[in-house]
Amino acid sequence: MGGVSSTRGDRAGVRKEIGFASQNRQNMMSAAKPNLILINCDDLDRMAAEQMRFTDFYMAASCCSPSRAAMMTGCYPRRIGLEAGYDVGALRPGETIGLSPDEITVADLLKQQGYATKIIGKWHCGDQPPFLPTRHGFDSYYGIPYSNDVGMDATPT
């Protein structure tokens, strides 16, 4: 896992607007357990200029839901049942599928090591209660569960 910065434009309208930060619960300054921040978004040129820059990054899918699920679990989207949502590849509001609560996420693993976890931004791995970030190892969540540019095509449960 790592941060991403690219000078390339936004491909196919896919915006990567998720970030999560983790901190050591016992000692934020511990060299044994450093603070971790993963930022997945476009236009990180200033951050890249001030720190480290990664110019190539490969994701398991080209759209929101499957790529986020893959990033959170380390699994191919097809393996976890999120290779396609609704009819466009991304989950829509109210769908009855999402990232299974049985999947192990990077947040679950970090919590096992004593980290506090938070996710900020677009989740897009399901908006029904069993699929929300706080059911996947995140202590807290500030953001939206799906893209703000999709309609309510599915019937909420």
C-alpha positions in Angstrom: 0.0 0.0 0.0 1.2 3.5 -0.6 0.2 7.0 -1.4 -0.4 8.0 -5.0 0.2 11.1 -6.9 -0.1 11.4 -10.7 0.1 14.2 -13.1 -2.3 12.3 -15.4 -5.8 13.6 -15.8 -8.8 11.9 -14.2 -9.4 8.8 -16.3 -13.0 7.9 -17.3 -14.4 10.2 -14.7 -13.2 8.0 -11.8 -12.3 10.1 -8.8 -10.2 8.6 -6.1 -11.3 10.5 -3.1 -10.7 8.2 -0.2 -8.2 8.5 2.5 -7.7 6.8 5.8 -5.4 7.5 8.6 -4.3 5.3 11.4 -2.5 6.1 14.6 -0.9 4.0 17.3 -3.2 3.9 20.3 -0.5 3.4 22.8 2.2 5.8 21.7 1.8 8.1 18.7 5.6 8.7 18.6 6.6 5.0 18.7 9.3 4.1 16.2 8.1 0.5 16.4 4.6 1.4 15.2 4.7 4.5 12.9 1.6 6.5 12.1 0.2 5.4 8.8 -1.8 7.5 6.3 -3.1 6.3 3.0 -4.4 8.9 0.6 -6.1 7.8 -2.6 -7.1 10.9 -4.6 -6.2 13.0 -7.6 -4.0 16.1 -7.7 -1.5 15.5 -4.9 1.2 17.6 -6.6 1.9 19.8 -3.5 2.1 16.9 -1.2 4.4 15.1 -3.6 6.6 18.1 -3.9 7.0 18.2 -0.1 7.5 14.5 0.5 7.6 11.3 -1.6 6.0 10.9 -5.0 4.7 7.7 -6.6 4.0 8.1 -10.3 2.6 4.7 -11.1 -0.1 2.8 -9.3 -2.1 -0.2 -10.4 -5.5 -1.0 -9.1 -7.5 -4.2 -9.6 -10.4 -2.4 -11.3 -11.2 0.7 -13.2 -14.2 2.0 -11.2 -15.0 2.9 -7.6 -16.6 0.0 -5.8 -14.4 -2.9 -7.1 -11.2 -0.9 -6.8 -11.9 0.3 -3.3 -12.9 -3.2 -2.1 -9.6 -4.6 -3.6 -7.6 -1.9 -1.9 -9.2 -2.5 1.4 -8.9 -6.3 1.3 -5.9 -7.0 -1.0 -8.2 -9.4 -3.0 -9.3 -9.2 -6.6 -12.9 -7.9 -6.9 -14.2 -11.1 -8.4 -12.9 -13.1 -5.4 -15.0 -11.0 -3.0 -18.1 -10.6 -5.2 -17.7 -7.0 -6.2 -16.5 -7.2 -9.7 -19.7 -5.4 -10.7 -22.4 -3.5 -9.0 -25.8 -2.7 -10.4 -25.3 -2.3 -14.1 -22.2 -0.1 -14.4 -19.6 -1.7 -12.2 -20.0 0.7 -9.2 -22.5 0.2 -6.4 -25.6 2.4 -6.4 -27.4 3.7 -3.3 -29.7 1.1 -1.7 -28.1 -2.0 -3.3 -28.3 -5.1 -1.2 -24.7 -6.1 -2.0 -21.4 -4.7 -0.7 -18.2 -5.6 0.9 -19.0 -8.7 3.0 -18.6 -8.2 6.8 -16.6 -11.5 6.7 -13.8 -10.0 4.6 -10.6 -9.0 6.4 -9.6 -5.4 5.6 -6.4 -3.5 6.2 -8.2 -1.6 8.9 -9.0 -4.9 10.7 -5.3 -5.9 10.6 -4.2 -2.5 11.9 -6.7 -2.7 14.8 -5.2 -6.1 15.7 -1.9 -4.4 16.0 -3.2 -1.7 18.4 -3.9 1.1 15.9 -6.9 3.4 15.9 -8.4 3.7 12.4 -10.5 6.3 10.6 -11.6 6.7 7.1 -12.4 10.0 5.5 -14.1 10.4 2.1 -16.1 8.2 -0.3 -16.5 4.6 0.9 -18.4 3.2 -2.0 -18.3 -0.5 -0.8 -22.0 -0.6 0.1 -24.3 1.8 1.9 -26.4 -0.6 3.9 -25.5 -1.1 7.6 -23.6 -4.5 7.2 -21.3 -2.9 4.6 -20.3 0.4 6.2 -16.7 1.2 7.2 -17.4 0.8 10.9 -18.2 -2.8 10.3 -14.9 -3.3 8.5 -12.4 -2.3 11.2 -12.7 1.4 11.1 -13.3 3.1 14.5 -14.9 6.1 12.8 -15.9 7.4 9.4 -16.5 10.8 8.0 -17.8 10.8 4.4 -20.4 9.6 2.0 -21.1 5.9 1.4 -21.4 6.2 -2.4 -20.8 8.7 -5.2 -22.7 11.9 -5.1 -23.2 11.8 -8.8 -25.4 8.7 -9.0 -29.1 8.5 -8.7 -31.3 6.5 -6.4 -31.9 3.7 -8.9 -32.0 0.9 -6.5 -34.6 0.5 -3.9 -33.2 1.0 -0.3 -33.7 -1.9 2.1 
